[in-house]
């Protein structure tokens, strides 16, 4: 014979376990949704016409050394350029932090903002390293640097080109040199 007391305890236990599993799955899905929304805010910012136009302008910048760079694009004589540049660099640094913390994965970063990220790091790495040295700020933009390394490693593992074009801003020159 079936003992209804034991049966009710077992069914209650199964119900509780089911509720815990459901709650855990719902919480996990909500977290993934929030992370995706947060990442897409960065992507939306990076894909704005203003951001992309400034990216094209920055990719054309040329300088000989840190002093020349500061004279042409630094905050003393060009605070508007500094603000835009700082916003740009900080966006990539923040994105690197999100990858470092496991909130965003490298594959998504590569797919949605890869070229802007690694072309800009390649171009501005000497200036960032000099700023680190001159201003005694050794971890300035370190998450962007780590992200650059991770994206390049991902591209190599996925057999994707990781070669930086010789001419960032002049695709016609890149095409004619092939």
DOTI-234861 format. One record per residue: residue in three letters; x, y, z of N, C-alpha, C in turn. Coordinates in Angstrom, 1 decimal. Example, Ala and Ser with C-alpha at 12.3 -4.5 7.8 and 13.67 -1.06 7.14 Angstrom:
REM DOTI-234861
REC/ALA/13.2/-5.7/7.8/12.3/-4.5/7.8/13.2/-3.3/7.8
REC/SER/12.8/-2.2/7.1/13.7/-1.1/7.1/12.9/0.0/7.9
REM end
This chain:
REM DOTI-234861
REC/UNK/0.8/-1.2/0.0/0.0/0.0/0.0/0.9/1.3/0.0
REC/UNK/0.3/2.3/-0.6/1.0/3.5/-0.7/0.8/4.4/0.5
REC/UNK/1.8/4.8/1.2/1.7/5.7/2.3/1.6/7.1/1.8
REC/UNK/0.4/7.7/2.0/0.2/9.1/1.4/1.1/10.1/2.1
REC/UNK/1.5/9.9/3.3/2.3/10.9/4.0/3.7/10.9/3.3
REC/UNK/4.3/9.7/3.0/5.6/9.7/2.4/5.5/10.2/0.9
REC/UNK/4.4/9.9/0.3/4.2/10.3/-1.1/4.1/11.8/-1.2
REC/UNK/3.4/12.4/-0.2/3.3/13.9/-0.2/4.6/14.6/0.1
REC/UNK/5.5/14.0/0.9/6.8/14.5/1.2/7.7/14.4/0.0
REC/UNK/7.6/13.3/-0.7/8.4/13.1/-1.9/8.0/14.1/-3.0
REC/UNK/6.7/14.2/-3.2/6.2/15.2/-4.2/6.6/16.6/-3.8
REC/UNK/6.5/16.9/-2.6/6.9/18.3/-2.1/8.4/18.5/-2.4
REC/UNK/9.2/17.5/-2.1/10.6/17.6/-2.4/10.9/17.8/-3.9
REC/UNK/10.2/17.0/-4.7/10.4/17.2/-6.2/10.0/18.6/-6.6
REC/UNK/8.9/19.0/-6.1/8.4/20.4/-6.4/9.4/21.5/-6.0
REC/UNK/10.0/21.3/-4.8/11.0/22.3/-4.4/12.3/22.2/-5.3
REC/UNK/12.7/21.1/-5.6/13.9/20.9/-6.5/13.6/21.5/-7.9
REC/UNK/12.4/21.3/-8.4/12.0/21.9/-9.7/12.0/23.4/-9.6
REC/UNK/11.5/23.9/-8.5/11.4/25.4/-8.4/12.8/26.0/-8.3
REC/UNK/13.7/25.3/-7.6/15.1/25.8/-7.5/15.8/25.7/-8.9
REC/UNK/15.6/24.6/-9.6/16.2/24.5/-10.9/15.6/25.6/-11.8
REC/UNK/14.3/25.8/-11.8/13.7/26.9/-12.6/14.2/28.3/-12.3
REC/UNK/14.3/28.5/-11.0/14.8/29.9/-10.5/16.2/30.1/-11.0
REC/UNK/17.1/29.0/-10.8/18.5/29.1/-11.2/18.6/29.4/-12.7
REC/UNK/17.8/28.7/-13.5/17.8/28.9/-15.0/17.3/30.3/-15.3
REC/UNK/16.3/30.7/-14.7/15.8/32.1/-15.0/16.8/33.2/-14.6
REC/UNK/17.4/33.0/-13.4/18.4/33.9/-13.0/19.6/33.9/-14.0
REC/UNK/20.1/32.8/-14.4/21.2/32.7/-15.3/20.8/33.4/-16.7
REC/UNK/19.6/33.1/-17.2/19.2/33.8/-18.4/19.1/35.3/-18.3
REC/UNK/18.6/35.7/-17.1/18.5/37.2/-16.9/19.9/37.8/-16.8
REC/UNK/20.8/37.1/-16.2/22.2/37.6/-16.2/22.8/37.7/-17.6
REC/UNK/22.6/36.7/-18.4/23.1/36.7/-19.7/22.5/37.8/-20.5
REC/UNK/21.2/38.1/-20.3/20.5/39.1/-21.0/21.1/40.5/-20.6
REC/UNK/21.3/40.7/-19.3/21.9/42.0/-18.9/23.3/42.2/-19.4
REC/UNK/24.1/41.1/-19.4/25.5/41.2/-20.0/25.4/41.5/-21.5
REC/UNK/24.5/40.9/-22.2/24.4/41.2/-23.6/24.0/42.6/-23.9
REC/UNK/23.1/43.1/-23.1/22.6/44.5/-23.2/23.8/45.5/-22.9
REC/UNK/24.5/45.2/-21.8/25.6/46.0/-21.4/26.7/46.0/-22.5
REC/UNK/27.0/44.9/-23.1/28.0/44.8/-24.2/27.5/45.6/-25.4
REC/UNK/26.2/45.4/-25.7/25.7/46.1/-26.9/25.7/47.6/-26.7
REC/UNK/25.6/48.1/-25.5/25.8/49.6/-25.3/27.2/50.0/-25.8
REC/UNK/28.2/49.2/-25.5/29.5/49.6/-26.0/29.6/49.5/-27.5
REC/UNK/29.0/48.5/-28.1/29.0/48.3/-29.5/28.2/49.4/-30.2
REC/UNK/27.1/49.8/-29.6/26.3/50.9/-30.2/27.1/52.2/-30.1
REC/UNK/27.9/52.4/-29.0/28.7/53.6/-29.0/29.8/53.6/-30.0
REC/UNK/30.4/52.5/-30.2/31.5/52.3/-31.1/31.1/52.5/-32.6
REC/UNK/29.8/52.1/-32.8/29.3/52.2/-34.2/28.5/53.5/-34.5
REC/UNK/28.6/54.5/-33.6/28.0/55.8/-33.9/28.8/56.5/-35.0
REC/UNK/28.1/57.3/-35.8/28.9/58.0/-36.9/30.0/58.9/-36.3
REC/UNK/29.7/59.5/-35.1/30.7/60.4/-34.5/31.9/59.6/-34.1
REC/UNK/31.7/58.5/-33.4/32.8/57.6/-33.0/33.7/57.2/-34.2
REC/UNK/33.0/56.7/-35.2/33.7/56.2/-36.4/34.4/57.3/-37.1
REC/UNK/33.8/58.4/-37.2/34.4/59.6/-37.9/35.7/60.0/-37.1
REC/UNK/35.6/60.0/-35.8/36.8/60.3/-35.0/37.9/59.2/-35.2
REC/UNK/37.4/58.0/-35.3/38.4/56.9/-35.5/39.1/57.1/-36.8
REC/UNK/38.4/57.5/-37.9/39.1/57.7/-39.1/40.1/58.9/-39.0
REC/UNK/39.7/59.9/-38.3/40.6/61.0/-38.1/41.8/60.6/-37.3
REC/UNK/41.6/59.9/-36.2/42.8/59.4/-35.4/43.7/58.5/-36.2
REC/UNK/43.2/57.7/-37.0/44.0/56.7/-37.7/44.9/57.4/-38.7
REC/UNK/44.6/58.6/-39.1/45.4/59.4/-40.0/46.5/60.3/-39.3
REC/UNK/46.4/60.3/-38.0/47.3/61.1/-37.2/48.8/60.6/-37.4
REC/UNK/49.7/61.5/-37.5/51.1/61.1/-37.7/51.9/61.9/-36.7
REC/UNK/53.0/61.3/-36.2/53.9/62.0/-35.2/55.2/61.3/-35.2
REC/UNK/56.2/62.0/-34.7/57.6/61.5/-34.7/57.9/60.9/-33.3
REC/UNK/57.4/61.5/-32.3/57.7/61.1/-30.9/56.6/61.7/-30.0
REC/UNK/56.7/61.4/-28.7/55.7/61.9/-27.8/55.6/63.4/-27.8
REC/UNK/56.7/64.1/-27.8/56.6/65.5/-27.8/55.9/66.1/-29.1
REC/UNK/56.2/65.5/-30.2/55.5/65.9/-31.4/54.0/65.5/-31.3
REC/UNK/53.7/64.4/-30.8/52.3/63.9/-30.6/51.5/64.9/-29.7
REC/UNK/52.2/65.3/-28.6/51.5/66.2/-27.6/51.3/67.6/-28.3
REC/UNK/52.3/68.0/-29.1/52.1/69.3/-29.7/51.0/69.3/-30.7
REC/UNK/50.8/68.2/-31.4/49.8/68.1/-32.5/48.4/67.8/-32.0
REC/UNK/48.4/66.9/-30.9/47.1/66.3/-30.5/46.9/66.3/-29.0
REC/UNK/47.8/66.9/-28.2/47.7/66.8/-26.8/46.7/67.7/-26.2
REC/UNK/46.5/67.6/-24.9/45.4/68.3/-24.2/45.7/69.8/-24.0
REC/UNK/47.0/70.2/-24.0/47.3/71.6/-23.8/46.8/72.5/-24.9
REC/UNK/47.1/72.1/-26.1/46.7/72.9/-27.3/45.4/72.4/-28.0
REC/UNK/45.0/71.2/-27.7/43.8/70.6/-28.3/43.0/69.8/-27.3
REC/UNK/42.3/70.5/-26.4/41.5/69.8/-25.4/40.4/69.0/-26.0
REC/UNK/39.8/69.5/-27.1/38.8/68.8/-27.8/39.2/67.4/-28.3
REC/UNK/40.4/67.4/-28.9/41.0/66.1/-29.3/41.3/65.2/-28.1
REC/UNK/41.8/65.8/-27.0/42.1/65.0/-25.9/40.8/64.3/-25.3
REC/UNK/39.8/65.1/-25.2/38.5/64.5/-24.7/38.0/63.4/-25.6
REC/UNK/38.0/63.6/-26.9/37.6/62.5/-27.8/38.5/61.3/-27.7
REC/UNK/39.8/61.6/-27.7/40.8/60.5/-27.6/40.7/59.7/-26.3
REC/UNK/40.5/60.4/-25.2/40.4/59.8/-23.9/39.1/58.9/-23.9
REC/UNK/38.1/59.4/-24.4/36.8/58.7/-24.5/37.0/57.4/-25.3
REC/UNK/37.7/57.6/-26.4/37.9/56.4/-27.3/38.7/55.4/-26.6
REC/UNK/39.9/55.8/-26.1/40.8/54.8/-25.4/40.1/54.2/-24.2
REC/UNK/39.4/55.0/-23.5/38.7/54.5/-22.3/37.6/53.5/-22.6
REC/UNK/36.9/53.7/-23.7/35.9/52.7/-24.2/36.5/51.3/-24.4
REC/UNK/37.7/51.3/-25.1/38.4/50.0/-25.3/38.9/49.4/-24.0
REC/UNK/39.4/50.3/-23.1/39.9/49.8/-21.9/38.8/49.2/-21.0
REC/UNK/37.7/49.9/-21.0/36.5/49.4/-20.3/36.0/48.0/-20.9
REC/UNK/36.0/48.0/-22.2/35.7/46.7/-22.8/36.6/45.6/-22.4
REC/UNK/37.9/45.9/-22.4/38.9/44.9/-21.9/38.7/44.5/-20.5
REC/UNK/38.2/45.4/-19.6/37.9/45.1/-18.3/36.7/44.1/-18.2
REC/UNK/35.7/44.3/-19.1/34.6/43.4/-19.1/35.0/42.0/-19.5
REC/UNK/35.9/41.9/-20.5/36.4/40.6/-20.9/37.2/40.0/-19.8
REC/UNK/38.1/40.8/-19.1/38.9/40.3/-18.0/38.0/39.7/-16.9
REC/UNK/36.9/40.3/-16.6/36.0/39.9/-15.6/35.0/38.8/-16.0
REC/UNK/35.1/38.4/-17.3/34.3/37.3/-17.8/32.8/37.7/-18.1
REC/UNK/32.6/39.0/-18.2/31.2/39.5/-18.5/31.0/39.4/-20.0
REC/UNK/32.0/39.6/-20.8/32.0/39.6/-22.3/33.1/38.6/-22.8
REC/UNK/32.8/37.9/-23.8/33.8/37.0/-24.3/34.6/37.6/-25.5
REC/UNK/35.8/37.1/-25.7/36.7/37.6/-26.8/36.1/37.4/-28.2
REC/UNK/35.4/36.3/-28.4/34.8/36.1/-29.7/33.8/37.2/-30.1
REC/UNK/33.0/37.6/-29.1/32.0/38.7/-29.4/32.7/40.0/-29.7
REC/UNK/33.8/40.3/-28.9/34.5/41.5/-29.1/35.1/41.5/-30.5
REC/UNK/35.7/40.4/-30.9/36.3/40.3/-32.2/35.3/40.5/-33.3
REC/UNK/34.2/39.8/-33.1/33.1/39.9/-34.2/32.5/41.2/-34.4
REC/UNK/32.4/42.0/-33.3/31.7/43.3/-33.4/32.5/44.5/-33.4
REC/UNK/33.7/44.5/-32.9/34.6/45.7/-32.8/36.0/45.4/-33.1
REC/UNK/36.4/44.2/-33.5/37.7/43.8/-33.7/38.7/44.7/-34.4
REC/UNK/38.4/45.1/-35.7/39.3/45.9/-36.4/39.6/47.2/-35.7
REC/UNK/38.6/47.9/-35.3/38.8/49.2/-34.6/39.7/49.0/-33.4
REC/UNK/39.5/48.0/-32.6/40.2/47.7/-31.4/41.7/47.5/-31.7
REC/UNK/42.0/46.5/-32.6/43.4/46.2/-32.8/44.1/47.1/-33.7
REC/UNK/43.5/47.8/-34.6/44.2/48.8/-35.4/44.6/50.0/-34.6
REC/UNK/43.7/50.4/-33.7/44.0/51.5/-32.8/45.1/51.2/-31.8
REC/UNK/45.0/50.0/-31.2/46.1/49.6/-30.3/47.4/49.6/-31.0
REC/UNK/47.5/49.0/-32.2/48.7/48.9/-32.9/49.3/50.3/-33.2
REC/UNK/48.4/51.2/-33.6/48.8/52.6/-33.9/49.3/53.4/-32.7
REC/UNK/48.5/53.3/-31.6/48.8/54.1/-30.4/49.6/53.5/-29.3
REC/UNK/50.0/52.2/-29.5/50.8/51.5/-28.5/52.0/52.3/-28.1
REC/UNK/52.8/52.8/-29.0/54.0/53.6/-28.6/53.7/54.8/-27.8
REC/UNK/52.6/55.5/-28.1/52.2/56.7/-27.3/51.8/56.3/-25.9
REC/UNK/51.0/55.2/-25.9/50.5/54.8/-24.6/51.7/54.3/-23.7
REC/UNK/52.6/53.6/-24.3/53.8/53.1/-23.5/54.6/54.3/-23.0
REC/UNK/54.8/55.4/-23.9/55.5/56.6/-23.5/54.7/57.3/-22.3
REC/UNK/53.4/57.4/-22.5/52.6/58.0/-21.4/52.8/57.3/-20.1
REC/UNK/52.8/55.9/-20.2/53.0/55.1/-19.0/54.3/55.5/-18.3
REC/UNK/55.4/55.6/-19.1/56.7/55.9/-18.6/56.8/57.3/-18.1
REC/UNK/56.4/58.3/-18.9/56.6/59.7/-18.5/55.7/60.1/-17.3
REC/UNK/54.5/59.6/-17.3/53.6/60.0/-16.2/53.6/59.0/-15.1
REC/UNK/54.5/58.0/-15.1/54.6/57.0/-14.1/53.2/56.4/-13.8
REC/UNK/52.6/55.9/-14.8/51.3/55.3/-14.7/51.4/54.0/-15.5
REC/UNK/52.1/53.0/-14.9/52.4/51.7/-15.6/51.2/50.9/-16.0
REC/UNK/50.0/51.1/-15.4/48.8/50.3/-15.8/47.8/51.1/-16.6
REC/UNK/48.2/52.2/-17.2/47.3/53.0/-18.0/46.9/52.2/-19.2
REC/UNK/45.6/52.0/-19.4/45.0/51.3/-20.5/45.5/49.8/-20.6
REC/UNK/45.7/49.2/-19.4/46.2/47.9/-19.4/45.2/46.9/-19.8
REC/UNK/43.9/47.2/-19.6/42.9/46.2/-20.0/42.7/46.3/-21.5
REC/UNK/42.9/47.4/-22.1/42.9/47.5/-23.6/44.0/46.7/-24.2
REC/UNK/45.2/46.8/-23.6/46.4/46.0/-24.0/46.1/44.5/-23.9
REC/UNK/45.6/44.1/-22.7/45.3/42.7/-22.5/44.2/42.2/-23.5
REC/UNK/43.2/43.1/-23.8/42.2/42.7/-24.8/42.8/42.6/-26.1
REC/UNK/43.7/43.5/-26.5/44.3/43.4/-27.8/45.0/42.0/-27.9
REC/UNK/45.8/41.6/-26.9/46.5/40.4/-26.9/45.5/39.2/-27.1
REC/UNK/44.4/39.2/-26.3/43.5/38.2/-26.3/42.8/38.1/-27.7
REC/UNK/42.4/39.2/-28.3/41.8/39.2/-29.6/42.8/38.7/-30.7
REC/UNK/44.0/39.1/-30.6/45.0/38.6/-31.5/45.2/37.1/-31.4
REC/UNK/45.2/36.6/-30.2/45.4/35.1/-29.9/44.1/34.4/-30.4
REC/UNK/43.0/35.0/-30.2/41.7/34.4/-30.7/41.8/34.3/-32.2
REC/UNK/42.2/35.4/-32.9/42.2/35.4/-34.3/43.2/34.4/-34.9
REC/UNK/44.3/34.2/-34.2/45.3/33.2/-34.7/44.7/31.8/-34.5
REC/UNK/44.1/31.5/-33.4/43.5/30.2/-33.1/42.4/29.9/-34.1
REC/UNK/41.6/30.9/-34.5/40.5/30.7/-35.4/40.9/30.8/-36.9
REC/UNK/42.2/30.9/-37.1/42.8/31.0/-38.5/42.3/32.2/-39.2
REC/UNK/42.1/33.3/-38.5/41.7/34.6/-39.1/42.9/35.5/-39.2
REC/UNK/42.9/36.3/-40.2/44.1/37.2/-40.4/44.2/38.1/-39.2
REC/UNK/45.5/38.2/-38.7/45.7/39.1/-37.6/46.8/40.2/-38.1
REC/UNK/47.0/40.2/-39.4/47.9/41.2/-40.0/47.3/42.6/-40.0
REC/UNK/48.0/43.5/-39.5/47.6/44.9/-39.5/48.0/45.5/-40.9
REC/UNK/47.1/46.2/-41.6/47.4/46.7/-42.8/48.5/47.9/-42.7
REC/UNK/49.3/48.0/-43.7/50.3/49.0/-43.7/49.7/50.4/-43.7
REC/UNK/48.6/50.5/-44.4/47.9/51.8/-44.5/46.6/51.7/-43.9
REC/UNK/46.5/52.2/-42.7/45.2/52.2/-41.9/44.1/53.0/-42.6
REC/UNK/44.5/54.2/-43.1/43.5/55.1/-43.5/43.3/55.2/-45.0
REC/UNK/44.1/54.5/-45.8/44.1/54.6/-47.2/43.9/53.2/-47.8
REC/UNK/42.7/52.8/-47.9/42.5/51.4/-48.4/42.9/51.3/-49.9
REC/UNK/42.9/52.4/-50.6/43.3/52.4/-52.0/44.8/52.0/-52.1
REC/UNK/45.6/52.6/-51.2/47.0/52.3/-51.2/47.2/50.8/-50.8
REC/UNK/46.4/50.3/-49.9/46.5/48.9/-49.5/46.1/48.0/-50.7
REC/UNK/45.1/48.4/-51.4/44.7/47.6/-52.6/45.8/47.6/-53.7
REC/UNK/46.4/48.7/-53.9/47.4/48.8/-55.0/48.7/48.1/-54.7
REC/UNK/48.9/47.9/-53.4/50.2/47.2/-53.0/50.0/45.7/-53.0
REC/UNK/48.9/45.2/-53.4/48.7/43.7/-53.4/49.3/43.1/-54.6
REM end
